[in-house]
Amino acid sequence: MKYTRLLLAFLLLPLLSNAQIGLSSASPIDVDLGLKVGANFAKLDGNTWDNGYKAGFLGGIYGSIHTKKVGIQVEGLFSQSNYQTGGTEFYKVYKGVPGFFRNIADSAKQGDITVSHFSIPVLLTFKLFSNAWVQLGPQYSGIISVNDKDDMLNDARGLFGNGDFSGVMGVWLNLPVGLNAGARYIIGFSDQRNSAALSEAWKNRMIQLHIGYNIF
């Protein structure tokens, strides 16, 4: 564990040094490593999708290096985004694509699709007050799998592109006995549609809630 902590500090120290302008060089530096789980509430903008936020699983690891006022946090997260097709609107877009629907009789129904992502956020953290921190930064998410729960489509994975660049903003609370909790809003910048022939862009919007525990 001692060597893991030293390695994490070595990897994140160059990033932190760029964020410490104006801080005393004598400021103490702390390193945290932990696990987090929670819920990912996601939606895709666009008429072809139902616009309500739907809950999915969130979990992963985080590592941070920080002084008393500022720091850098890097995470590796697995998350699931549950989307629902927009019924007749979804059908109108894809009705002319041969072999797209498995059963054309069910094509106008709303179907549930789960997209599993692996995400890497890199966040600047700023102390707000007491044990509360503001977090801001970019995130990249790659698609691991796509599950067509209603078996509506022949190639559900083909609906989506390969990745998503997003902006993250949130609040992190340090709690007693090594626990923490947080909330984030994530704005997707990338168009998630795989076909440029569609007239609308699909942009991710997510709300994430978590609880976590510092291993050290």
TAVEN-V929978 format. One record per run of one state. SS is the DSSP state (hx for helix, st for strand, lp for the rest). FROM is the first residue (numbers start at 0). TO is the last residue. If there is no record, write none. Layout:
BEGIN
ss->SS from->FROM to->TO
ss->SS from->FROM to->TO
END
This chain:
BEGIN
ss->lp from->0 to->0
ss->hx from->1 to->17
ss->lp from->18 to->28
ss->st from->29 to->43
ss->lp from->44 to->47
ss->st from->48 to->48
ss->lp from->49 to->52
ss->st from->53 to->65
ss->lp from->66 to->68
ss->st from->69 to->84
ss->lp from->85 to->86
ss->hx from->87 to->93
ss->lp from->94 to->99
ss->st from->100 to->100
ss->lp from->101 to->102
ss->hx from->103 to->105
ss->lp from->106 to->110
ss->st from->111 to->128
ss->lp from->129 to->130
ss->st from->131 to->147
ss->lp from->148 to->151
ss->st from->152 to->152
ss->lp from->153 to->154
ss->hx from->155 to->158
ss->st from->159 to->159
ss->lp from->160 to->161
ss->st from->162 to->173
ss->lp from->174 to->174
ss->hx from->175 to->177
ss->st from->178 to->187
ss->lp from->188 to->191
ss->st from->192 to->192
ss->lp from->193 to->202
ss->st from->203 to->213
ss->lp from->214 to->215
END
